Amino acid sequence: MCRFVVIADSGPQTLMRVLGLFAQRDFTPVRVEAGRSGQKLSIVVEQDALAPAAAILLAEKIRASVCVWSVDLSMGVSVNGKGSVC
């Protein structure tokens, strides 16, 4: 399971821009949580069945968004018959 913690500007399109990056890759998150505090929006997205390299690339894409201030990625890596996944 991969967990993305995003801190971003609290603009009205920020949440959809972040989630849109998952949708572009045909990912449906397991869990999404968002909360606003002043000008800051905190977004937590949990995604399963994601290869570590894909998770890192997705975190970099999120981080490159103009409205995003920071991204923290944590990966619970397990090994199955097909290799490592989040």
ZIKA-V590127 format. One record per backbone hydrogen bond with DSSP energy under -0.5 kcal/mol. CO is the residue of the C=O (numbers start at 1). NH is the residue of the N-H. Records with the same first field share a line. If there is no record, write none. Layout:
CO->NH / NH
This chain:
1->76
2->47
3->5 / 74
4->6 / 45
5->72
6->43
7->69 / 70
8->41
11->14
13->17
14->18
15->19
16->20
17->21
18->21 / 22
19->23
20->24
21->25
22->25 / 27
23->26
27->29
31->46
33->44
35->42
37->40
39->10
40->37
41->8 / 43
42->35
43->6
44->33
45->4
46->30 / 31
47->2
50->86
51->55
52->56
53->57
54->58
55->59
56->60
57->61
58->62
59->63
60->64
62->65
65->68
67->9
70->7
72->5
74->3
75->77
78->80 / 85
80->83
83->80
85->78
